[in-house]
């Protein structure tokens, strides 16, 4: 039976195929993307085509149509939300699993190009250690992924924790036994697993998994901190307006809260929010900021604002400062961010991540000194302060890393009996 691993991520999606030689190879998903092995996890309803396109096609169509259609991002974050049952796009009702199925169709096409009989293949899908901190919502998230896979034409799927999958990928390079901590720090979650690796391959690996757990903090959380601290003032944050009774009130907090989450900004493009902003602007202390916010919403520019935030974060990995330079429509802002500022901004979230890491170690009955290796994967694992904290906790000589974009997919393909249908 041929085996595939599907890493459906908040930001990116990757697919791996387990070869006969025991290794896993990444399967190209998006020929138009800068890295064809990686499909951006976003959809765009193209007005001209009257249908959804995904990945790089979605970005290109979004630009070509002057951002008039509907762009859907970070859809994975809604999997456990019972309140998000469906949405209307143009004139059709789309359930959440229908939208995820659109993302999975390129996966089905890639499997058909790779496998002799894709319908008979085994597909293991990654899942974070915690979708949400409520069992019934965890079950809802898995059920939605299962339904979406079936709608896309995939065979029945099994699930495996993403950090365990990363550990299995790392294990392929070992010729000895280790007790390892797998740190999978992605866009939506930070997950940890303590595993015994090496010396034994295949079979039921449950006894080798000493503990696993996670927290809903990741790269998207760090982006929100940047928005609130450095950019919100350009869009109304910190300003005031007068009520009908003449009282001075702060700019509506719920608007600024949503502004920090790129996948929630489209929910501000409603008649009710537009009416609110018009009322606020009439007596606002900073009308220019309200105009910029309206331009951000009307122009549908949020995607590009957060792309620039991501570029600035990347620059901070190699430089002491970076400028968030955003110039679209009538919005023109250049905001300097230093690495020291960024590290201060995200310190409370990193403290919570480290609390969870130590709780997982305690559950496994392992102290940091008893860990042989720490394998870090995921985009947020590349942040210098994260690398420093890992080195301070375990020792720099124990840190390991590989291709952080694709490691989980490779491990999922190699999972064998470690995965389950639950």
C-alpha positions in Angstrom: 0.0 0.0 0.0 1.4 3.4 -1.0 1.5 6.0 1.8 1.2 9.7 1.8 1.5 12.4 4.5 -0.6 15.5 4.3 0.5 18.5 6.4 -2.5 20.8 6.2 -1.2 24.0 7.9 -2.6 27.3 8.9 -0.3 29.0 6.4 1.1 26.3 4.1 0.1 22.8 3.0 2.6 20.1 1.9 2.3 16.4 0.7 4.9 13.7 1.0 5.1 10.2 -0.5 6.8 7.3 1.2 9.2 5.6 -1.2 10.0 2.0 -1.4 13.5 2.7 0.0 12.0 3.9 3.3 12.5 7.6 2.6 9.8 10.2 2.0 9.8 12.6 -0.9 7.8 15.8 -1.2 5.2 15.8 -4.0 4.9 19.1 -5.9 1.5 20.7 -5.1 1.6 24.1 -6.7 3.7 24.5 -9.9 3.3 28.2 -10.0 4.5 28.8 -6.4 8.1 30.0 -5.6 8.5 26.6 -4.0 6.3 24.1 -5.9 6.4 21.7 -3.0 4.4 24.1 -0.8 0.8 25.2 -1.4 -0.3 28.3 0.4 -3.4 27.5 2.5 -5.6 30.1 1.0 -8.5 30.3 -1.4 -9.9 33.1 -3.6 -13.2 33.2 -5.2 -12.4 34.5 -8.7 -15.1 36.7 -10.2 -14.1 36.0 -13.8 -13.9 32.3 -13.3 -16.9 32.1 -11.0 -15.1 29.6 -8.8 -12.4 29.2 -6.2 -8.7 29.0 -7.0 -6.0 28.1 -4.4 -2.4 28.8 -3.6 -0.4 31.0 -5.9 -3.3 31.0 -8.4 -5.4 32.6 -5.6 -2.8 35.3 -5.0 -2.4 36.1 -8.8 -6.2 36.2 -9.4 -6.7 38.4 -6.3 -4.3 40.9 -7.7 -5.6 40.6 -11.3 -9.1 41.3 -10.2 -8.1 44.3 -8.0 -9.0 42.4 -4.9 -12.7 42.5 -5.6 -13.4 38.8 -4.9 -13.3 36.9 -1.7 -10.0 35.8 -0.2 -10.1 33.2 2.6 -7.0 32.7 4.8 -6.0 30.7 7.8 -9.1 28.4 7.4 -7.6 25.8 9.7 -8.1 28.1 12.7 -11.9 27.8 12.3 -12.0 23.9 12.3 -13.0 23.7 15.9 -15.4 26.7 15.8 -19.0 25.3 16.1 -20.4 28.7 15.3 -18.7 28.7 11.9 -21.1 26.4 10.1 -21.2 28.0 6.7 -20.7 31.2 4.8 -22.1 32.7 1.6 -19.8 33.5 -1.2 -21.5 35.3 -4.1 -24.7 33.3 -4.3 -23.8 29.9 -2.8 -23.7 28.6 0.7 -20.4 27.0 1.6 -19.9 24.8 4.6 -16.5 24.9 6.2 -15.7 21.4 5.0 -16.6 22.4 1.5 -14.0 25.2 1.6 -11.3 22.8 3.0 -12.2 20.3 0.3 -11.3 23.0 -2.3 -7.8 23.1 -0.8 -7.5 19.3 -0.8 -8.3 18.9 -4.5 -4.7 19.8 -5.6 -3.6 17.1 -3.1 -5.9 14.6 -4.8 -4.5 15.6 -8.2 -0.9 15.3 -7.0 -1.6 11.8 -5.6 -3.1 10.7 -8.9 0.2 11.8 -10.6 2.3 9.9 -8.1 0.4 6.7 -7.1 -0.6 3.8 -9.2 -3.9 3.5 -7.3 -4.5 6.7 -5.3 -7.9 5.4 -4.1 -6.1 2.5 -2.3 -3.4 4.7 -0.7 -3.0 5.3 3.0 -3.2 9.0 3.8 -2.1 10.4 7.2 -3.1 13.9 8.1 -1.3 16.0 10.6 -3.1 17.6 13.5 -1.8 19.9 16.2 -1.5 18.7 19.8 -4.4 21.0 20.6 -6.9 22.3 18.0 -8.9 23.9 20.8 -9.0 23.2 24.6 -12.4 21.5 24.5 -12.8 17.7 23.6 -16.1 18.2 21.7 -14.5 20.9 19.5 -11.4 18.7 19.0 -13.7 16.0 17.7 -15.5 18.5 15.4 -12.2 19.7 13.9 -11.2 16.1 13.1 -14.6 15.3 11.7 -14.5 18.3 9.4 -11.1 17.4 8.0 -12.3 13.8 7.5 -15.4 15.1 5.6 -13.4 17.5 3.5 -11.0 14.8 2.5 -13.9 12.6 1.3 -15.4 15.5 -0.6 -12.1 16.0 -2.4 -11.9 12.4 -3.4 -9.2 11.3 -0.9 -9.3 7.8 0.6 -10.2 7.6 4.3 -7.6 9.4 6.4 -5.8 8.7 9.6 -4.5 11.3 12.0 -1.2 11.9 13.8 0.1 14.6 16.0 2.3 16.9 14.0 5.2 17.0 16.4 5.2 13.2 16.5 5.4 13.2 12.7 8.4 15.6 12.8 10.1 13.2 15.2 9.6 10.3 12.8 11.2 12.4 10.0 14.1 13.2 12.3 14.4 9.5 13.3 15.1 8.6 9.7 18.6 10.1 10.1 19.5 8.3 13.3 21.7 5.3 13.8 21.4 5.2 17.6 18.7 5.6 20.3 17.8 9.0 21.7 15.3 10.6 24.0 14.2 13.6 21.9 12.0 16.7 22.3 10.2 17.6 19.1 9.2 21.3 19.0 6.8 22.1 16.2 6.3 25.9 16.3 4.0 26.9 13.5 1.6 29.7 12.5 -1.3 28.7 14.7 0.1 26.5 17.5 3.2 25.5 19.4 3.3 21.8 20.0 5.8 19.5 21.9 6.4 15.8 22.0 8.9 13.8 24.1 9.8 10.6 22.2 12.2 7.7 22.2 13.7 7.5 18.8 16.1 5.3 16.8 16.9 1.6 17.1 13.4 0.4 16.2 11.4 1.3 13.1 7.8 0.6 12.2 5.1 -1.1 14.2 3.1 0.5 17.0 5.1 3.4 18.4 2.7 4.4 21.2 5.1 3.2 23.9 7.8 5.4 22.5 5.7 8.6 22.9 6.3 9.7 26.4 4.2 12.9 26.4 2.7 15.4 23.9 0.9 18.7 24.3 0.6 22.2 22.9 -0.8 25.7 23.2 -2.6 27.9 20.7 0.2 30.4 20.2 2.2 30.7 17.0 3.4 33.0 14.3 -0.1 34.5 13.9 -0.1 35.5 17.6 3.3 37.3 17.2 1.9 39.1 14.1 -1.0 40.4 16.2 1.4 41.7 18.8 3.2 43.7 16.1 -0.1 45.1 14.8 -1.4 46.2 18.2 1.9 47.7 19.3 3.3 49.3 16.1 0.5 49.7 13.5 -2.8 50.0 15.3 -2.3 53.8 15.8 -2.3 54.3 12.1 -5.8 52.8 11.9 -7.5 54.4 14.9 -5.9 52.6 17.8 -5.4 55.0 20.8 -7.7 57.7 19.2 -11.0 59.0 20.7 -14.4 60.2 19.5 -17.4 61.8 21.1 -20.7 60.0 21.8 -24.1 61.5 21.0 -24.2 62.5 24.7 -20.9 64.4 24.4 -18.7 61.9 26.2 -15.2 61.2 25.0 -14.8 57.5 24.2 -11.9 55.4 23.1 -11.9 54.0 19.6 -13.9 50.7 19.6 -11.6 48.0 21.0 -13.3 45.1 19.1 -12.2 46.7 15.8 -8.6 46.9 16.9 -8.7 43.3 18.3 -9.8 42.0 14.9 -7.3 44.1 13.1 -4.6 42.0 14.7 -5.8 38.7 13.1 -5.5 38.6 9.3 -8.2 36.0 8.9 -10.7 38.1 10.9 -10.3 41.4 9.1 -12.8 40.4 6.4 -15.5 40.2 9.1 -15.0 44.0 9.5 -16.2 44.5 5.9 -19.8 44.7 6.9 -22.5 47.4 6.6 -22.7 47.5 10.4 -18.9 48.2 10.8 -19.0 50.8 8.0 -21.8 52.6 9.7 -19.9 52.5 13.0 -16.7 53.9 11.4 -18.7 56.7 9.8 -20.2 57.7 13.1 -16.8 57.6 14.8 -15.1 59.6 12.1 -17.5 62.5 12.5 -16.0 63.4 15.9 -12.7 61.5 15.8 -9.5 62.9 17.3 -7.7 61.4 14.3 -9.8 61.3 11.2 -6.9 60.4 9.0 -6.5 57.1 10.9 -10.2 56.3 10.4 -9.7 57.1 6.6 -6.7 54.7 6.5 -8.8 51.9 8.2 -11.6 52.4 5.8 -9.1 52.3 2.9 -7.7 49.1 4.3 -11.1 47.5 4.4 -12.5 48.9 1.2 -9.3 48.1 -0.8 -9.2 44.6 0.8 -5.5 45.2 1.5 -5.1 43.2 4.7 -3.5 40.2 3.0 -0.6 42.5 1.8 -0.2 44.2 5.1 0.4 40.9 6.8 2.7 39.8 4.0 4.8 42.9 4.8 4.8 42.0 8.5 6.0 38.5 7.6 8.8 40.0 5.6 9.8 42.3 8.4 9.9 39.3 10.8 12.1 37.4 8.4 14.5 40.4 8.2 14.7 40.5 12.0 16.1 36.9 11.9 19.3 38.3 10.3 19.3 42.0 11.2 18.8 44.1 14.3 16.0 46.1 12.8 13.5 46.2 10.0 11.0 48.6 8.5 7.4 47.6 7.9 6.9 49.6 4.7 3.3 49.5 3.5 2.1 51.7 0.6 -1.1 50.7 -1.1 -4.0 53.0 -2.2 -4.1 56.0 0.1 -2.2 54.2 2.9 1.5 55.1 3.3 3.3 54.0 6.4 6.9 53.1 7.4 7.2 51.7 10.9 10.6 50.7 12.2 10.7 47.6 14.4 13.9 46.4 16.2 14.6 42.9 17.1 14.8 43.9 20.8 11.3 45.5 20.5 9.9 42.3 18.8 11.3 40.1 21.5 9.8 42.3 24.2 6.4 42.2 22.4 6.3 38.4 22.2 7.9 37.6 25.6 4.5 37.0 27.4 3.5 34.5 24.7 6.8 32.8 24.7 6.6 32.5 28.5 3.3 30.6 28.0 4.8 28.4 25.3 7.7 27.5 27.7 5.3 26.8 30.5 3.7 24.2 28.3 7.0 22.8 27.2 8.0 22.2 30.9 4.6 20.7 31.6 5.1 18.2 28.7 8.6 17.4 30.1 7.1 16.8 33.6 4.4 14.5 32.1 7.1 12.5 30.4 9.1 12.3 33.5 12.2 13.8 31.8 14.3 16.8 32.9 16.0 19.0 30.3 19.4 17.5 31.2 18.0 14.0 30.3 17.1 15.0 26.7 19.6 13.9 24.1 18.3 16.0 21.2 15.8 18.8 20.5 14.4 18.8 16.9 12.8 22.1 16.1 10.6 22.6 13.1 8.0 25.2 11.9 8.4 28.7 10.8 8.4 30.2 14.3 11.2 27.9 15.4 13.5 30.0 13.2 13.0 33.2 15.3 16.4 34.0 17.1 14.9 34.4 20.5 13.2 31.0 20.2 16.5 29.4 19.3 18.1 31.1 22.2 15.5 29.9 24.7 15.9 26.4 23.4 19.6 26.6 23.8 19.3 28.0 27.3 16.9 25.2 28.2 18.6 22.2 26.7 22.1 23.3 25.5 23.0 24.6 22.1 24.8 21.3 21.2 21.5 19.4 21.4 19.6 21.5 18.9 18.8 19.9 15.5 16.8 21.2 12.5 16.0 20.3 9.0 13.7 21.6 6.2 11.2 23.3 8.6 8.6 23.8 5.8 8.3 20.1 4.9 9.5 18.0 7.8 6.0 17.2 9.2 4.7 16.0 5.8 7.6 13.6 5.4 7.1 12.2 8.9 3.4 11.7 8.3 4.2 9.7 5.2 6.6 7.5 7.3 4.1 7.2 10.2 2.9 3.6 9.6 1.0 2.2 12.6 1.8 5.3 14.7 -1.2 7.0 13.1 -4.8 6.4 14.0 -8.2 7.0 12.5 -9.4 8.9 15.6 
